[in-house]
Amino acid sequence: MAISSRVYHLLRIPVTDSIVLILYEHLSLQDLRIALINSFRVLKTRGIFRCVLPDLEFSARKYIEDLDKGDALASLAFMRKTLLGTIERPRGLKGFLSSFLGNSHHLWMWDSKSLPEELNNAGFTQIRVCKFNDCEDEMFKHVEDIARFKNELAIECRK
């Protein structure tokens, strides 16, 4: 089954035995499961899989913190930051096609408890929350961006 999502990053870096070169974002639950299974399938034995995604737990805690401070617009900030809401529904054929094919909203979000479960279900092992540039494979230093790790969920695991 093809993944019906837009590919956001295609990294062209020297290939080692431990790097999956295509990273997906904005996937539905089912598409993520398919992507994880396919990533596991193409990775070589002991290969490393790393992903950085928006952290649902961080966003939810920030929302509650803002709400507790009396911020009347806390829910708006939460919905905007997480890309879960739609401010304005596109109209007309062009709007429909852009909305349908653009896939710019998060269709599912993850935290440090649920994503490791999905990775485990796909067959991955040695699953851990990781940090910027803490991978034993130096090749990841060529593609990781420290800004991408701020307040985000970063996970590493092996086949």
C-alpha positions as CSV (number, residue, x, y, z in Angstrom):
1,M,0.0,0.0,0.0
2,A,1.4,3.4,-1.0
3,I,1.8,6.1,1.7
4,S,-0.5,8.9,0.8
5,S,1.6,11.6,2.4
6,R,3.8,14.3,1.2
7,V,7.5,13.7,1.7
8,Y,9.0,16.6,3.5
9,H,12.7,15.7,3.6
10,L,14.7,13.6,1.2
11,L,18.2,13.6,2.6
12,R,21.0,12.9,0.2
13,I,24.0,12.0,2.3
14,P,26.6,9.3,2.1
15,V,24.9,6.0,2.8
16,T,26.0,3.8,5.7
17,D,24.4,0.6,6.9
18,S,22.5,2.5,9.5
19,I,20.7,5.3,7.8
20,V,17.2,5.5,6.3
21,L,17.2,8.4,3.9
22,I,13.6,9.3,3.7
23,L,11.8,11.0,6.6
24,Y,8.1,11.5,6.7
25,E,6.0,14.0,8.5
26,H,2.2,14.7,8.7
27,L,1.2,11.1,8.5
28,S,-2.1,9.5,9.7
29,L,-1.8,6.7,12.3
30,Q,-2.1,4.0,9.6
31,D,0.4,5.6,7.3
32,L,2.9,6.0,10.1
33,R,2.6,2.3,10.9
34,I,3.2,1.4,7.2
35,A,6.2,3.8,7.1
36,L,7.7,2.2,10.2
37,I,7.3,-1.3,8.9
38,N,8.8,-0.3,5.5
39,S,11.7,1.6,7.3
40,F,12.4,-1.5,9.4
41,R,12.3,-3.7,6.3
42,V,14.8,-1.7,4.3
43,L,17.2,-1.0,7.2
44,K,20.1,-3.4,7.5
45,T,20.6,-5.5,10.6
46,R,21.7,-3.3,13.6
47,G,20.8,-0.2,11.5
48,I,19.9,3.0,13.3
49,F,16.5,4.7,12.9
50,R,16.2,8.3,14.3
51,C,13.2,10.5,14.1
52,V,12.3,14.0,15.4
53,L,8.6,14.9,15.7
54,P,6.5,17.4,17.4
55,D,6.1,16.4,21.1
56,L,2.4,16.1,22.1
57,E,3.3,15.9,25.8
58,F,5.3,19.1,25.7
59,S,2.5,20.9,23.8
60,A,-0.2,19.6,26.1
61,R,1.8,20.6,29.3
62,K,2.4,24.1,27.8
63,Y,-1.4,24.4,27.1
64,I,-2.3,23.4,30.6
65,E,0.4,25.8,32.0
66,D,-1.0,28.7,29.9
67,L,-4.5,27.8,30.9
68,D,-3.5,27.8,34.6
69,K,-2.0,31.3,34.2
70,G,-5.4,32.5,33.0
71,D,-4.6,32.8,29.3
72,A,-7.9,33.0,27.6
73,L,-6.3,32.2,24.2
74,A,-4.4,29.1,25.4
75,S,-6.5,26.8,23.2
76,L,-5.8,28.9,20.1
77,A,-2.1,28.8,20.7
78,F,-2.2,25.0,21.3
79,M,-4.1,24.4,18.1
80,R,-1.8,26.6,16.0
81,K,1.4,25.2,17.5
82,T,0.3,21.6,17.0
83,L,-1.2,22.2,13.5
84,L,-4.2,20.2,14.7
85,G,-6.8,22.9,13.9
86,T,-7.9,24.6,10.7
87,I,-8.3,28.4,11.0
88,E,-10.2,28.7,7.7
89,R,-11.6,25.9,5.5
90,P,-10.5,26.3,1.9
91,R,-13.3,26.9,-0.5
92,G,-13.8,26.0,-4.1
93,L,-12.1,23.4,-6.2
94,K,-8.6,24.9,-5.8
95,G,-9.1,25.1,-2.0
96,F,-10.3,21.5,-1.9
97,L,-7.4,20.2,-3.9
98,S,-4.9,22.2,-1.9
99,S,-6.4,20.9,1.3
100,F,-6.7,17.3,0.1
101,L,-3.2,17.1,-1.5
102,G,-1.3,19.6,0.6
103,N,-1.3,17.6,3.8
104,S,0.2,20.5,5.9
105,H,-1.6,19.6,9.2
106,H,-0.7,17.0,11.7
107,L,-2.9,14.0,11.3
108,W,-1.5,12.3,14.5
109,M,0.8,13.4,17.3
110,W,3.2,11.4,19.5
111,D,4.8,11.4,22.9
112,S,7.7,9.6,24.5
113,K,5.4,6.7,25.6
114,S,3.2,6.0,22.5
115,L,5.8,6.3,19.7
116,P,8.2,3.7,21.3
117,E,5.2,1.3,21.4
118,E,4.6,1.8,17.7
119,L,8.4,1.3,17.0
120,N,8.4,-1.8,19.1
121,N,5.3,-3.1,17.2
122,A,7.2,-2.6,13.9
123,G,10.1,-4.7,15.2
124,F,12.6,-2.0,16.4
125,T,14.7,-2.6,19.5
126,Q,16.9,-0.5,21.8
127,I,14.4,2.3,21.6
128,R,15.4,5.5,23.5
129,V,14.7,9.2,23.7
130,C,17.7,10.8,22.1
131,K,19.3,14.2,21.9
132,F,20.9,16.3,19.2
133,N,24.1,14.8,17.9
134,D,24.2,12.0,20.5
135,C,24.2,9.1,17.9
136,E,27.2,6.8,17.8
137,D,27.0,6.9,13.9
138,E,28.8,10.1,13.0
139,M,26.8,10.4,9.7
140,F,23.8,11.8,11.6
141,K,25.8,14.9,12.5
142,H,25.7,15.8,8.8
143,V,21.9,16.0,8.8
144,E,20.7,16.9,12.2
145,D,19.7,20.5,13.0
146,I,19.8,21.6,16.6
147,A,16.8,23.9,16.1
148,R,14.7,20.9,15.1
149,F,15.3,19.3,18.5
150,K,14.0,22.2,20.7
151,N,10.9,21.1,22.5
152,E,10.4,18.2,20.1
153,L,10.3,14.4,20.6
154,A,13.5,12.7,19.3
155,I,13.7,8.9,19.3
156,E,16.4,6.5,18.2
157,C,16.1,2.7,17.8
158,R,17.8,-0.2,16.0
159,K,16.7,-3.0,13.7
